Amino acid sequence: MAAAPVWSVDPRTGKQREQVAVEATPQEVDAVVRAAHATRDALADRGVRAAFLRTAADRLEGARDHLVEVADAETALGPVRLTGELARTCYQLRAFADIVDEGAFLDVVVNHPDDTATPPVPDLRRYKVPLGVVAVYSASNFPFAFSVAGGDTASALAAGCPVVVKSHPDHPALSELVASLLRTAAAEHGVDKGVVGLVHGFEAGVELIKHPLVAAAGFTGSVRGGRALFDAAAARPTPIPFHGELGSLNPVVVTEAAAAERAETIGTGLAGSMTLGVGQFCVKPGLVLVPSGSAGDGLLKSLTDAVSDTDAGVLLDHRMRDNFIAGVAERTALPEVESPVTPGAGGEHTVSAGFLTVPAARLAARGEHDLLLEECFGPVTVVARYDSEDEVKAVLTRLPGNLTATVQLSSEEAAGQGRGAEILAELTPLAGRVLVNGWPTGVAVAPAQHHGGPYPATTSTSTSVGGTAIERWLRPVAYQGAPEALLPPELRDDNPLGLPRRFNGRLER
């Protein structure tokens, strides 16, 4: 049987642009993984890794105009958004290069023998080593930042792990271009091009997670797809870590005092956040608890005006468009659900933004309205009107895990008066990032960032954004009683590499 073709498709028209590749066979997946595995020794040198990451950023920047043109043709996300996303991706590559140079991620700890301890402590030296080949499953909605050169790839390479990327079918041409640039950057530093493998096709993704030389996987996508791969990773003869970002409702609580103080600002801010990128951000606020009464009414008027002024947009593919329209229709058919601005089809290839309202009491107990507590991918949010703080608490206790949770407070509440601290405490168990008087769309690449959360937001406690994302691809190993001459340079007493470490209980820098 001939291999299935892989087409680049224009989401603005639904028409095929060009055939990019063919779907990989099991034999081809095996060859790509083995080629990646063979590059591990070349990545062992931290200096090479850091230089490779910086050169990769340079090569991407050098091809910016062409990359953005292809990305826009395949995703319809627009040159402005895509240029910013590419800049973010390059910044992230360089940030991981800095982390590699610093070396603190190795967590070096040295303990000399101590016979006076109970029990006695032998000579112990601990640090972290790379796991091996990492399978990376690209996301649809971030063709640069969560794709071939995105955070999973950058952090895995920084850790010393080769990668094999399963490209997303929404941007295969861009995936090929970016992979080629990364391989060119690798070759400039003596690393074989196999260090960044790329495969296409659904079955190739299944074969990839099962391959015995794949040591870990990173995924960003749907709950259904991510859970299937997660289960496959656990069912292997040798299970492997699977770090998946699956789905998130990203709840927002607006206090009555906040609504009374700045209804218009909150309404317009919410509209901008929920429609950003045509509502295709993983941190889009999908459920907003707004008080009943005049203060909440003012917020909804502002939201209505702002959303009504939002132009129709193109989703990443027509399958997502169909799912969005069907999902909105199913939700609006529920009892007591209203749509002040009705979301849905905006044209043959577009969708229009809108929002739904429902009494919060409908969400406080299990029932047919549970559908409103599930993510609907696209430019729509659910506004639940509450009559009391008890209703807010009841709804929050029913929510699954999330990437983010937000509270909008008044100036007095933010200063410590009222229930601000209590609401933060209620939101903390629900999410990996808790925001006050902000909006969750936009995930800064920073050392303190955490982009993850309780299941189903993610399948692990790790982050996929920020410096600590590198920890996903490392494991600790301790040497006991090893002679100095046999130890890796990172663990020797004289610290020839100048690494930050904890030496006999004292932190050295």
C-alpha positions in Angstrom: 0.0 0.0 0.0 1.3 3.4 -1.0 2.1 5.8 1.9 -0.6 8.4 2.5 0.4 11.9 1.3 0.8 14.8 3.7 -0.8 18.0 2.5 -0.4 21.6 3.5 -3.9 23.1 3.7 -5.0 26.7 3.7 -7.6 27.1 6.5 -9.0 30.3 4.9 -10.3 28.3 2.0 -10.0 24.6 3.0 -8.0 23.9 -0.2 -4.7 21.9 -0.4 -1.6 24.1 -1.0 1.0 21.5 -1.7 2.0 17.9 -0.8 4.8 18.2 1.8 5.6 14.6 2.6 4.2 11.2 3.1 3.1 9.6 6.4 6.0 7.7 8.0 5.9 3.9 8.1 6.8 1.9 11.2 10.2 1.2 9.6 10.8 4.9 8.9 9.9 5.8 12.5 12.3 3.2 13.7 15.1 4.7 11.5 14.4 8.2 12.6 14.5 7.2 16.3 17.7 5.3 15.9 19.3 8.2 14.1 18.3 10.5 17.0 19.6 8.0 19.6 23.0 7.9 17.8 23.6 11.6 18.5 23.6 11.4 22.3 27.3 11.5 22.6 27.6 14.6 20.6 25.1 16.3 22.9 27.0 15.3 26.0 29.2 18.5 25.8 27.3 21.3 27.4 29.2 23.9 25.4 28.1 22.3 22.2 24.5 22.2 23.4 24.4 25.8 24.3 26.1 26.9 21.1 23.6 24.7 19.1 20.6 26.3 20.8 21.9 29.8 20.1 22.7 29.1 16.5 19.2 27.5 16.1 17.7 30.8 17.2 19.9 32.7 14.8 18.9 30.5 11.9 15.2 30.9 12.7 15.5 34.7 12.9 17.4 34.7 9.6 14.5 33.0 7.9 11.8 34.9 9.7 10.0 36.4 6.7 9.7 33.1 4.9 8.8 31.2 8.1 6.0 33.6 9.0 4.7 33.6 5.4 4.4 29.8 5.4 3.0 29.7 9.0 0.3 32.2 8.1 -0.6 30.3 5.0 -1.1 27.1 7.1 -2.7 28.6 10.2 -4.3 31.9 9.3 -3.0 33.3 12.6 -1.7 36.5 10.9 1.9 37.9 10.4 1.8 40.1 13.6 0.9 37.3 15.9 3.3 34.8 14.2 6.2 37.2 14.1 5.8 37.7 17.9 5.5 34.0 18.5 8.7 33.3 16.5 10.5 36.0 18.5 9.3 34.3 21.7 10.6 30.9 20.4 14.0 32.3 19.6 14.2 34.0 23.0 13.3 30.6 24.6 16.1 28.8 22.8 18.6 31.4 24.0 17.2 31.2 27.5 17.8 27.5 27.6 21.3 28.0 26.3 22.0 30.3 29.3 20.6 27.7 31.6 22.9 25.1 30.1 25.9 27.4 30.5 25.1 28.1 34.1 24.8 24.4 35.0 22.5 24.7 38.1 20.0 22.4 36.4 22.4 19.5 37.0 21.7 19.8 40.8 25.2 18.8 41.8 25.5 17.6 45.4 28.7 16.3 47.0 28.9 14.6 50.4 32.2 13.5 51.8 32.3 10.5 54.2 31.1 11.3 57.7 31.5 8.5 60.2 30.0 10.5 63.0 26.6 10.6 61.4 23.9 8.1 62.3 24.0 6.0 60.2 27.5 6.8 58.8 27.5 8.7 55.5 29.7 7.3 52.7 31.2 9.3 49.9 28.2 10.3 47.8 28.0 12.5 44.7 24.8 13.2 42.9 23.8 15.0 39.7 21.3 14.6 36.8 21.8 13.0 33.5 19.6 13.1 30.3 17.0 10.4 29.8 17.5 9.8 26.1 15.4 10.3 23.0 12.4 12.5 23.6 9.2 12.3 21.5 7.6 15.7 21.0 4.0 16.0 19.8 3.4 19.4 18.2 0.5 21.6 19.1 -1.9 23.1 16.5 -2.4 26.5 18.0 1.3 27.5 18.4 3.1 26.5 15.2 6.4 27.9 16.5 6.4 28.0 20.3 4.8 24.6 20.9 6.0 22.8 17.8 9.2 21.7 16.2 11.4 24.3 17.8 9.2 25.0 20.8 9.6 24.5 24.5 9.6 20.7 24.6 12.3 20.5 21.9 14.4 23.4 23.4 14.3 22.0 26.9 15.0 18.5 25.8 18.0 19.5 23.7 19.2 21.6 26.6 19.0 18.6 28.8 21.1 16.6 26.3 18.3 14.6 24.8 17.8 14.2 21.1 14.2 14.7 19.9 11.9 13.2 17.4 9.0 15.4 16.6 5.6 14.2 15.4 4.5 17.2 13.3 1.0 18.6 13.6 -1.1 18.0 10.4 -2.2 21.7 10.5 1.3 23.0 9.6 3.4 20.3 8.0 5.3 22.6 5.6 6.3 24.9 8.4 7.4 21.8 10.4 9.7 20.7 7.6 11.2 24.1 7.2 11.9 24.6 11.0 13.3 21.0 11.3 15.7 21.7 8.4 16.9 24.9 10.1 17.5 23.2 13.4 19.5 20.4 11.6 21.6 23.0 9.8 22.4 24.7 13.2 23.3 21.3 14.6 25.7 20.5 11.8 27.5 23.8 12.4 28.6 22.4 15.8 29.4 18.9 14.7 26.1 17.3 15.7 24.5 14.9 13.2 21.2 16.1 11.7 19.5 13.1 13.2 19.4 15.0 16.5 16.1 16.5 15.4 13.9 13.9 13.8 10.6 14.6 12.2 7.7 12.2 11.3 4.3 12.8 9.9 1.0 10.8 10.3 -1.3 9.6 13.1 0.1 6.0 13.0 3.6 7.4 13.1 2.7 9.1 16.4 1.5 5.9 17.8 4.6 4.0 16.7 6.8 6.7 18.2 5.4 6.5 21.7 5.9 2.7 21.6 9.5 2.7 20.3 11.9 1.1 22.9 14.5 3.8 22.4 12.1 6.7 23.2 12.7 7.6 26.8 10.1 10.3 27.4 7.4 12.3 25.6 6.0 15.8 25.6 2.5 16.5 24.2 0.2 19.5 23.8 -3.3 18.9 22.5 -6.7 17.5 23.3 -7.7 15.5 26.3 -8.7 12.6 24.1 -5.5 12.4 22.1 -3.2 13.1 25.0 -4.8 10.5 27.3 -4.5 7.9 24.6 -0.8 8.6 24.3 -0.4 8.8 28.1 -2.0 5.4 28.5 0.2 4.0 25.7 3.3 5.4 27.4 2.3 3.7 30.7 1.4 0.4 29.0 4.8 -0.1 27.4 6.9 -3.0 28.7 9.1 -0.2 30.1 6.8 2.7 30.9 8.2 6.2 30.2 7.4 9.7 31.6 4.7 11.4 29.6 4.4 15.2 30.1 1.1 16.1 28.4 -0.9 19.4 28.4 -4.4 18.2 27.6 -7.1 20.8 28.3 -8.1 23.7 30.6 -11.2 25.8 31.4 -9.2 28.5 33.1 -11.9 29.9 35.5 -12.2 33.5 36.5 -13.9 34.8 39.6 -15.1 38.4 39.6 -16.0 39.7 43.0 -19.0 41.9 43.4 -16.8 44.8 44.7 -14.6 44.4 41.6 -17.5 44.5 39.3 -18.9 47.6 41.0 -15.6 49.3 40.8 -14.5 48.6 37.2 -17.2 46.8 35.3 -16.3 48.3 31.9 -12.6 47.5 32.3 -13.2 43.9 33.3 -15.7 43.4 30.5 -13.4 44.7 27.8 -10.4 42.8 29.3 -12.4 39.6 29.3 -13.5 40.1 25.7 -9.9 40.7 24.6 -8.6 37.6 26.4 -11.3 35.2 25.3 -11.1 36.2 21.6 -7.3 36.5 21.4 -6.1 34.3 18.6 -9.8 33.5 17.7 -10.1 31.9 21.2 -7.5 29.3 20.4 -5.2 29.8 23.4 -4.8 27.0 25.9 -5.3 29.6 28.7 -8.4 31.2 27.3 -10.8 32.0 30.1 -13.6 29.6 29.5 -15.7 30.0 32.6 -16.3 33.4 34.4 -18.2 33.7 37.7 -19.9 37.1 37.7 -22.2 38.5 40.4 -25.9 38.9 39.7 -27.3 42.4 40.1 -26.5 45.8 38.7 -22.7 45.5 39.0 -22.6 42.2 37.1 -25.1 43.6 34.6 -22.7 46.5 33.8 -19.8 44.1 33.3 -22.0 42.0 30.8 -22.9 45.2 28.9 -19.2 46.0 28.5 -18.5 42.4 27.5 -21.4 42.5 25.0 -20.2 45.7 23.3 -16.6 44.5 23.0 -17.4 41.0 21.7 -19.9 42.4 19.3 -17.2 44.5 17.8 -14.9 41.5 17.2 -14.5 40.5 13.6 -15.1 36.9 12.5 -12.0 34.8 12.3 -10.6 31.6 10.8 -9.9 28.6 13.1 -6.8 26.5 12.5 -8.7 23.9 10.4 -12.2 23.1 9.3 -12.5 20.2 11.7 -12.0 22.6 14.6 -14.5 24.9 13.1 -17.1 22.1 12.8 -16.4 21.1 16.4 -16.7 24.7 17.6 -20.1 25.2 15.9 -21.4 21.9 17.2 -20.1 22.5 20.7 -21.8 25.9 20.9 -25.1 24.6 19.6 -25.1 21.8 22.2 -24.4 24.3 25.0 -27.0 26.9 23.9 -29.6 24.1 23.8 -29.3 23.6 27.6 -32.1 25.0 29.9 -31.5 28.6 31.2 -28.5 29.1 28.9 -28.7 32.4 27.0 -26.4 33.9 24.4 -26.3 37.7 24.6 -23.8 37.5 21.7 -24.3 34.3 19.8 -21.1 32.5 18.8 -21.1 30.3 15.7 -20.5 30.3 12.0 -19.3 33.7 10.7 -19.1 32.6 7.1 -18.2 29.6 5.0 -14.7 29.4 6.5 -15.0 31.7 9.6 -16.5 31.7 13.1 -17.9 34.6 15.1 -17.2 35.2 18.8 -19.8 35.2 21.5 -20.5 34.2 25.0 -23.2 32.3 27.0 -24.7 33.0 30.3 -26.2 30.6 32.9 -27.2 30.8 36.6 -24.3 29.6 38.7 -26.7 27.3 40.6 -27.0 25.2 37.5 -23.3 24.4 37.7 -23.2 23.8 41.5 -24.4 20.2 41.3 -23.9 17.4 38.8 -26.3 17.4 35.9 -26.8 18.1 32.2 -25.0 21.5 32.6 -21.7 19.7 33.2 -21.0 20.2 29.6 -20.4 23.9 30.4 -17.5 22.8 32.6 -15.6 21.4 29.6 -13.3 23.4 27.4 -14.9 24.6 24.1 -12.0 25.4 21.7 -12.7 28.7 20.0 -13.9 32.3 20.7 -16.6 31.5 23.4 -16.8 31.7 27.1 -19.4 30.9 29.7 -20.5 33.5 32.2 -22.1 32.0 35.3 -24.1 34.5 37.4 -23.9 33.9 41.1 -26.1 35.1 43.9 -23.8 34.3 46.8 -20.3 33.4 47.8 -21.5 29.9 48.6 -22.5 29.5 45.0 -19.0 30.5 43.9 -17.5 27.9 46.3 -19.9 25.2 45.1 -18.9 25.8 41.5 -15.2 25.9 42.2 -15.3 22.6 44.0 -16.7 21.0 40.8 -14.0 22.1 38.5 -11.3 19.8 37.1 -7.6 20.8 37.1 -6.6 23.9 35.1 -3.5 25.7 33.8 -4.7 29.0 35.3 -7.3 30.4 37.6 -7.9 34.2 37.9 -9.6 36.5 40.4 -10.7 40.0 39.7 -10.6 42.1 43.0 -11.4 45.6 43.9 -8.7 47.9 45.0 -9.6 47.4 48.7 -9.7 43.6 48.3 -6.4 43.7 46.6 -5.0 45.6 49.6 -6.0 42.8 51.9 -9.5 43.8 52.9 -12.3 41.4 52.3 -12.1 37.9 50.8 -9.2 38.3 48.5 -6.8 36.0 50.3 -9.6 33.5 50.9 -10.4 33.3 47.2 -6.8 32.9 46.3 -6.6 29.9 48.7 -9.7 28.4 47.0 -8.2 28.8 43.5 -4.8 27.5 44.3 -5.7 23.8 44.4 -7.3 24.2 40.9 -4.4 25.5 38.8 -0.7 25.8 38.2 -0.8 29.6 37.8 -3.1 31.9 39.8 -3.6 35.5 38.6 -4.9 38.6 40.4 -6.4 41.4 38.3 -5.0 40.2 35.1 -5.9 37.8 32.2 -4.3 34.4 31.6 -3.7 34.7 27.9 0.0 35.1 27.4 2.6 32.8 29.1 5.8 34.6 29.8 9.1 32.7 29.3 10.6 33.4 32.7 12.5 31.4 35.4 9.5 31.6 37.8 6.9 30.6 35.2 4.8 27.5 35.7 2.7 26.3 32.8 1.0 23.2 34.0 -1.7 22.1 36.5 -3.7 19.3 38.0 -5.1 16.7 35.6 -6.5 17.1 33.0 -4.5 20.4 32.5 -1.4 18.3 32.5 -0.4 14.7 33.2 2.5 15.6 35.5 3.5 18.2 38.1 6.0 19.8 35.7 6.0 22.9 33.6 6.3 23.1 29.8 7.4 26.8 29.9 10.2 28.4 31.9 13.6 27.2 32.9 12.5 24.3 35.1 10.9 22.7 32.0 14.3 21.1 31.5 13.8 18.9 34.6 11.3 16.8 32.7 14.1 15.2 30.6 16.6 14.4 33.4 17.0 11.8 36.1 19.3 11.9 39.2 22.1 9.4 39.7 24.4 9.1 42.7 27.9 7.7 42.8 29.0 6.1 46.0 32.6 5.5 46.9 33.8 6.2 43.3 37.5 7.2 43.1 38.0 10.8 42.0 39.7 9.8 38.8 36.7 7.8 37.7 34.1 10.5 38.4 32.5 12.7 35.8 34.1 16.2 35.9 30.8 17.6 37.3 31.3 15.7 40.5 35.0 16.1 41.3 36.1 18.0 44.4 38.0 20.7 42.5 34.9 21.6 40.5 36.8 22.0 37.2 33.7 23.2 35.4 32.8 25.8 38.0 29.3 24.5 38.5 26.9 25.7 41.2 26.6 22.9 43.7 25.9 21.9 47.3 29.3 20.8 48.8 29.2 19.1 52.2 25.9 20.8 53.0 27.0 24.3 51.9 25.6 25.9 48.7 28.4 27.2 46.5 28.0 29.5 43.5 
